[in-house]
Structures are given as structure tokens and as C-alpha cells.
């Protein structure tokens, strides 16, 4: 799921949360839960309702910090990877495990 600037909040199990991502797979949910807990957040997960047993089980993940916004935390370089590097948009979206280049480096070098 791409990063959005919109701040979504609501409730999971009667606890107010900031929604991090909705309708995600178990693997994505596990990755985000580990990453956010590593960064000190209390994470809540809720199974999404399925219309039929054939549909895959999807999840909603939120944190109890109401002011948390993943986009802001990533671009302000506040989140850390498990090896102490800074989380980049590519790392967050699980496209790469590389924490470089920085988001503002588009690959072109000035000469």
C-alpha cells in the first residue's frame, strides 16, 4: 500500500487507534507489527470480515498513538529498521531492504 498523507483514525476492539493500513495480508501485517513494535508503538490488529470462506483473510492494523502518521514519520526519518537504519518509503512498502538512497535522492548526481 503506498504511503498517504491522510490521517485515518477509528477504533479496534473499543480502543482508539490511528489506522496504519487496512485490508492487508497476514505477511504484511506481521511485518508492520514487528516494525512498529520495534519502534515503541502499541499495535492492535483486527481481522477484516470476509464475505465467504474462499476469500483470503485480511487484516486492519492500527497503533494506539492517535497522532501517529506513517508518512510523516517516514519522511521525517523517525522510524528505524531492525538494524538501526532509517526506514525509507521503499523499505516501508517492502520493495527493498535498502535504507539508501534517501527519498530526496533520485539517483542523479550533480557534477
MODELLER restraints for C-alpha pairs under 7 A, 6 or more apart:
rsr = mdl.restraints
at = mdl.atoms
rsr.add(forms.Gaussian(group=physical.xy_distance, feature=features.Distance(at['CA:1:A'], at['CA:93:A']), mean=6.55, stdev=0.5))
rsr.add(forms.Gaussian(group=physical.xy_distance, feature=features.Distance(at['CA:2:A'], at['CA:93:A']), mean=6.70, stdev=0.5))
rsr.add(forms.Gaussian(group=physical.xy_distance, feature=features.Distance(at['CA:3:A'], at['CA:71:A']), mean=5.77, stdev=0.5))
rsr.add(forms.Gaussian(group=physical.xy_distance, feature=features.Distance(at['CA:4:A'], at['CA:71:A']), mean=6.24, stdev=0.5))
rsr.add(forms.Gaussian(group=physical.xy_distance, feature=features.Distance(at['CA:5:A'], at['CA:71:A']), mean=5.88, stdev=0.5))
rsr.add(forms.Gaussian(group=physical.xy_distance, feature=features.Distance(at['CA:7:A'], at['CA:69:A']), mean=6.06, stdev=0.5))
rsr.add(forms.Gaussian(group=physical.xy_distance, feature=features.Distance(at['CA:8:A'], at['CA:18:A']), mean=5.86, stdev=0.5))
rsr.add(forms.Gaussian(group=physical.xy_distance, feature=features.Distance(at['CA:8:A'], at['CA:19:A']), mean=5.46, stdev=0.5))
rsr.add(forms.Gaussian(group=physical.xy_distance, feature=features.Distance(at['CA:9:A'], at['CA:17:A']), mean=5.63, stdev=0.5))
rsr.add(forms.Gaussian(group=physical.xy_distance, feature=features.Distance(at['CA:9:A'], at['CA:18:A']), mean=4.17, stdev=0.5))
rsr.add(forms.Gaussian(group=physical.xy_distance, feature=features.Distance(at['CA:9:A'], at['CA:19:A']), mean=5.26, stdev=0.5))
rsr.add(forms.Gaussian(group=physical.xy_distance, feature=features.Distance(at['CA:10:A'], at['CA:16:A']), mean=5.68, stdev=0.5))
rsr.add(forms.Gaussian(group=physical.xy_distance, feature=features.Distance(at['CA:10:A'], at['CA:17:A']), mean=5.57, stdev=0.5))
rsr.add(forms.Gaussian(group=physical.xy_distance, feature=features.Distance(at['CA:10:A'], at['CA:18:A']), mean=6.47, stdev=0.5))
rsr.add(forms.Gaussian(group=physical.xy_distance, feature=features.Distance(at['CA:10:A'], at['CA:19:A']), mean=6.99, stdev=0.5))
rsr.add(forms.Gaussian(group=physical.xy_distance, feature=features.Distance(at['CA:11:A'], at['CA:17:A']), mean=5.45, stdev=0.5))
rsr.add(forms.Gaussian(group=physical.xy_distance, feature=features.Distance(at['CA:12:A'], at['CA:44:A']), mean=6.89, stdev=0.5))
rsr.add(forms.Gaussian(group=physical.xy_distance, feature=features.Distance(at['CA:12:A'], at['CA:46:A']), mean=6.58, stdev=0.5))
rsr.add(forms.Gaussian(group=physical.xy_distance, feature=features.Distance(at['CA:16:A'], at['CA:64:A']), mean=6.35, stdev=0.5))
rsr.add(forms.Gaussian(group=physical.xy_distance, feature=features.Distance(at['CA:17:A'], at['CA:62:A']), mean=5.54, stdev=0.5))
rsr.add(forms.Gaussian(group=physical.xy_distance, feature=features.Distance(at['CA:17:A'], at['CA:63:A']), mean=5.25, stdev=0.5))
rsr.add(forms.Gaussian(group=physical.xy_distance, feature=features.Distance(at['CA:17:A'], at['CA:64:A']), mean=4.53, stdev=0.5))
rsr.add(forms.Gaussian(group=physical.xy_distance, feature=features.Distance(at['CA:17:A'], at['CA:65:A']), mean=6.53, stdev=0.5))
rsr.add(forms.Gaussian(group=physical.xy_distance, feature=features.Distance(at['CA:17:A'], at['CA:66:A']), mean=5.68, stdev=0.5))
rsr.add(forms.Gaussian(group=physical.xy_distance, feature=features.Distance(at['CA:18:A'], at['CA:62:A']), mean=5.31, stdev=0.5))
rsr.add(forms.Gaussian(group=physical.xy_distance, feature=features.Distance(at['CA:18:A'], at['CA:63:A']), mean=5.41, stdev=0.5))
rsr.add(forms.Gaussian(group=physical.xy_distance, feature=features.Distance(at['CA:18:A'], at['CA:64:A']), mean=6.40, stdev=0.5))
rsr.add(forms.Gaussian(group=physical.xy_distance, feature=features.Distance(at['CA:18:A'], at['CA:65:A']), mean=6.54, stdev=0.5))
rsr.add(forms.Gaussian(group=physical.xy_distance, feature=features.Distance(at['CA:18:A'], at['CA:66:A']), mean=5.11, stdev=0.5))
rsr.add(forms.Gaussian(group=physical.xy_distance, feature=features.Distance(at['CA:18:A'], at['CA:68:A']), mean=6.54, stdev=0.5))
rsr.add(forms.Gaussian(group=physical.xy_distance, feature=features.Distance(at['CA:19:A'], at['CA:61:A']), mean=6.05, stdev=0.5))
rsr.add(forms.Gaussian(group=physical.xy_distance, feature=features.Distance(at['CA:19:A'], at['CA:62:A']), mean=4.19, stdev=0.5))
rsr.add(forms.Gaussian(group=physical.xy_distance, feature=features.Distance(at['CA:19:A'], at['CA:63:A']), mean=6.64, stdev=0.5))
rsr.add(forms.Gaussian(group=physical.xy_distance, feature=features.Distance(at['CA:20:A'], at['CA:61:A']), mean=5.67, stdev=0.5))
rsr.add(forms.Gaussian(group=physical.xy_distance, feature=features.Distance(at['CA:20:A'], at['CA:62:A']), mean=5.01, stdev=0.5))
rsr.add(forms.Gaussian(group=physical.xy_distance, feature=features.Distance(at['CA:20:A'], at['CA:70:A']), mean=6.85, stdev=0.5))
rsr.add(forms.Gaussian(group=physical.xy_distance, feature=features.Distance(at['CA:21:A'], at['CA:60:A']), mean=6.02, stdev=0.5))
rsr.add(forms.Gaussian(group=physical.xy_distance, feature=features.Distance(at['CA:21:A'], at['CA:61:A']), mean=5.54, stdev=0.5))
rsr.add(forms.Gaussian(group=physical.xy_distance, feature=features.Distance(at['CA:22:A'], at['CA:59:A']), mean=6.27, stdev=0.5))
rsr.add(forms.Gaussian(group=physical.xy_distance, feature=features.Distance(at['CA:22:A'], at['CA:60:A']), mean=4.26, stdev=0.5))
rsr.add(forms.Gaussian(group=physical.xy_distance, feature=features.Distance(at['CA:22:A'], at['CA:61:A']), mean=6.29, stdev=0.5))
rsr.add(forms.Gaussian(group=physical.xy_distance, feature=features.Distance(at['CA:23:A'], at['CA:48:A']), mean=6.90, stdev=0.5))
rsr.add(forms.Gaussian(group=physical.xy_distance, feature=features.Distance(at['CA:23:A'], at['CA:58:A']), mean=5.08, stdev=0.5))
rsr.add(forms.Gaussian(group=physical.xy_distance, feature=features.Distance(at['CA:23:A'], at['CA:59:A']), mean=5.21, stdev=0.5))
rsr.add(forms.Gaussian(group=physical.xy_distance, feature=features.Distance(at['CA:23:A'], at['CA:60:A']), mean=5.75, stdev=0.5))
rsr.add(forms.Gaussian(group=physical.xy_distance, feature=features.Distance(at['CA:24:A'], at['CA:58:A']), mean=5.20, stdev=0.5))
rsr.add(forms.Gaussian(group=physical.xy_distance, feature=features.Distance(at['CA:24:A'], at['CA:59:A']), mean=5.20, stdev=0.5))
rsr.add(forms.Gaussian(group=physical.xy_distance, feature=features.Distance(at['CA:24:A'], at['CA:60:A']), mean=6.61, stdev=0.5))
rsr.add(forms.Gaussian(group=physical.xy_distance, feature=features.Distance(at['CA:25:A'], at['CA:58:A']), mean=5.13, stdev=0.5))
rsr.add(forms.Gaussian(group=physical.xy_distance, feature=features.Distance(at['CA:25:A'], at['CA:59:A']), mean=6.33, stdev=0.5))
rsr.add(forms.Gaussian(group=physical.xy_distance, feature=features.Distance(at['CA:26:A'], at['CA:58:A']), mean=6.73, stdev=0.5))
rsr.add(forms.Gaussian(group=physical.xy_distance, feature=features.Distance(at['CA:26:A'], at['CA:59:A']), mean=6.87, stdev=0.5))
rsr.add(forms.Gaussian(group=physical.xy_distance, feature=features.Distance(at['CA:29:A'], at['CA:59:A']), mean=6.88, stdev=0.5))
rsr.add(forms.Gaussian(group=physical.xy_distance, feature=features.Distance(at['CA:29:A'], at['CA:61:A']), mean=6.75, stdev=0.5))
rsr.add(forms.Gaussian(group=physical.xy_distance, feature=features.Distance(at['CA:33:A'], at['CA:43:A']), mean=6.32, stdev=0.5))
rsr.add(forms.Gaussian(group=physical.xy_distance, feature=features.Distance(at['CA:35:A'], at['CA:81:A']), mean=6.99, stdev=0.5))
rsr.add(forms.Gaussian(group=physical.xy_distance, feature=features.Distance(at['CA:37:A'], at['CA:43:A']), mean=6.63, stdev=0.5))
rsr.add(forms.Gaussian(group=physical.xy_distance, feature=features.Distance(at['CA:39:A'], at['CA:79:A']), mean=6.43, stdev=0.5))
rsr.add(forms.Gaussian(group=physical.xy_distance, feature=features.Distance(at['CA:39:A'], at['CA:80:A']), mean=6.61, stdev=0.5))
rsr.add(forms.Gaussian(group=physical.xy_distance, feature=features.Distance(at['CA:41:A'], at['CA:63:A']), mean=6.37, stdev=0.5))
rsr.add(forms.Gaussian(group=physical.xy_distance, feature=features.Distance(at['CA:42:A'], at['CA:63:A']), mean=5.58, stdev=0.5))
rsr.add(forms.Gaussian(group=physical.xy_distance, feature=features.Distance(at['CA:42:A'], at['CA:64:A']), mean=5.77, stdev=0.5))
rsr.add(forms.Gaussian(group=physical.xy_distance, feature=features.Distance(at['CA:43:A'], at['CA:62:A']), mean=5.79, stdev=0.5))
rsr.add(forms.Gaussian(group=physical.xy_distance, feature=features.Distance(at['CA:43:A'], at['CA:63:A']), mean=4.51, stdev=0.5))
rsr.add(forms.Gaussian(group=physical.xy_distance, feature=features.Distance(at['CA:43:A'], at['CA:64:A']), mean=6.58, stdev=0.5))
rsr.add(forms.Gaussian(group=physical.xy_distance, feature=features.Distance(at['CA:44:A'], at['CA:61:A']), mean=5.93, stdev=0.5))
rsr.add(forms.Gaussian(group=physical.xy_distance, feature=features.Distance(at['CA:44:A'], at['CA:62:A']), mean=5.32, stdev=0.5))
rsr.add(forms.Gaussian(group=physical.xy_distance, feature=features.Distance(at['CA:44:A'], at['CA:63:A']), mean=5.98, stdev=0.5))
rsr.add(forms.Gaussian(group=physical.xy_distance, feature=features.Distance(at['CA:45:A'], at['CA:59:A']), mean=6.74, stdev=0.5))
rsr.add(forms.Gaussian(group=physical.xy_distance, feature=features.Distance(at['CA:45:A'], at['CA:60:A']), mean=5.72, stdev=0.5))
rsr.add(forms.Gaussian(group=physical.xy_distance, feature=features.Distance(at['CA:45:A'], at['CA:61:A']), mean=4.63, stdev=0.5))
rsr.add(forms.Gaussian(group=physical.xy_distance, feature=features.Distance(at['CA:45:A'], at['CA:62:A']), mean=6.44, stdev=0.5))
rsr.add(forms.Gaussian(group=physical.xy_distance, feature=features.Distance(at['CA:46:A'], at['CA:59:A']), mean=5.64, stdev=0.5))
rsr.add(forms.Gaussian(group=physical.xy_distance, feature=features.Distance(at['CA:46:A'], at['CA:60:A']), mean=5.17, stdev=0.5))
rsr.add(forms.Gaussian(group=physical.xy_distance, feature=features.Distance(at['CA:46:A'], at['CA:61:A']), mean=6.56, stdev=0.5))
rsr.add(forms.Gaussian(group=physical.xy_distance, feature=features.Distance(at['CA:47:A'], at['CA:58:A']), mean=6.14, stdev=0.5))
rsr.add(forms.Gaussian(group=physical.xy_distance, feature=features.Distance(at['CA:47:A'], at['CA:59:A']), mean=4.52, stdev=0.5))
rsr.add(forms.Gaussian(group=physical.xy_distance, feature=features.Distance(at['CA:47:A'], at['CA:60:A']), mean=6.33, stdev=0.5))
rsr.add(forms.Gaussian(group=physical.xy_distance, feature=features.Distance(at['CA:48:A'], at['CA:57:A']), mean=6.95, stdev=0.5))
rsr.add(forms.Gaussian(group=physical.xy_distance, feature=features.Distance(at['CA:48:A'], at['CA:58:A']), mean=5.42, stdev=0.5))
rsr.add(forms.Gaussian(group=physical.xy_distance, feature=features.Distance(at['CA:48:A'], at['CA:59:A']), mean=5.12, stdev=0.5))
rsr.add(forms.Gaussian(group=physical.xy_distance, feature=features.Distance(at['CA:48:A'], at['CA:60:A']), mean=6.46, stdev=0.5))
rsr.add(forms.Gaussian(group=physical.xy_distance, feature=features.Distance(at['CA:50:A'], at['CA:57:A']), mean=6.79, stdev=0.5))
rsr.add(forms.Gaussian(group=physical.xy_distance, feature=features.Distance(at['CA:73:A'], at['CA:79:A']), mean=6.21, stdev=0.5))
rsr.add(forms.Gaussian(group=physical.xy_distance, feature=features.Distance(at['CA:74:A'], at['CA:87:A']), mean=6.13, stdev=0.5))
rsr.add(forms.Gaussian(group=physical.xy_distance, feature=features.Distance(at['CA:74:A'], at['CA:88:A']), mean=6.21, stdev=0.5))
rsr.add(forms.Gaussian(group=physical.xy_distance, feature=features.Distance(at['CA:74:A'], at['CA:89:A']), mean=6.76, stdev=0.5))
rsr.add(forms.Gaussian(group=physical.xy_distance, feature=features.Distance(at['CA:77:A'], at['CA:86:A']), mean=5.92, stdev=0.5))
rsr.add(forms.Gaussian(group=physical.xy_distance, feature=features.Distance(at['CA:77:A'], at['CA:87:A']), mean=6.69, stdev=0.5))
rsr.add(forms.Gaussian(group=physical.xy_distance, feature=features.Distance(at['CA:79:A'], at['CA:86:A']), mean=5.95, stdev=0.5))
rsr.add(forms.Gaussian(group=physical.xy_distance, feature=features.Distance(at['CA:79:A'], at['CA:87:A']), mean=5.46, stdev=0.5))
rsr.add(forms.Gaussian(group=physical.xy_distance, feature=features.Distance(at['CA:80:A'], at['CA:86:A']), mean=4.58, stdev=0.5))
rsr.add(forms.Gaussian(group=physical.xy_distance, feature=features.Distance(at['CA:80:A'], at['CA:87:A']), mean=5.34, stdev=0.5))
rsr.add(forms.Gaussian(group=physical.xy_distance, feature=features.Distance(at['CA:81:A'], at['CA:87:A']), mean=5.63, stdev=0.5))
rsr.add(forms.Gaussian(group=physical.xy_distance, feature=features.Distance(at['CA:85:A'], at['CA:99:A']), mean=6.39, stdev=0.5))
rsr.add(forms.Gaussian(group=physical.xy_distance, feature=features.Distance(at['CA:86:A'], at['CA:99:A']), mean=6.13, stdev=0.5))
rsr.add(forms.Gaussian(group=physical.xy_distance, feature=features.Distance(at['CA:87:A'], at['CA:99:A']), mean=6.17, stdev=0.5))
rsr.add(forms.Gaussian(group=physical.xy_distance, feature=features.Distance(at['CA:88:A'], at['CA:99:A']), mean=5.70, stdev=0.5))
rsr.add(forms.Gaussian(group=physical.xy_distance, feature=features.Distance(at['CA:88:A'], at['CA:103:A']), mean=6.77, stdev=0.5))
rsr.add(forms.Gaussian(group=physical.xy_distance, feature=features.Distance(at['CA:90:A'], at['CA:96:A']), mean=5.54, stdev=0.5))
rsr.add(forms.Gaussian(group=physical.xy_distance, feature=features.Distance(at['CA:91:A'], at['CA:97:A']), mean=5.37, stdev=0.5))
rsr.add(forms.Gaussian(group=physical.xy_distance, feature=features.Distance(at['CA:91:A'], at['CA:98:A']), mean=6.66, stdev=0.5))
rsr.add(forms.Gaussian(group=physical.xy_distance, feature=features.Distance(at['CA:91:A'], at['CA:99:A']), mean=6.71, stdev=0.5))
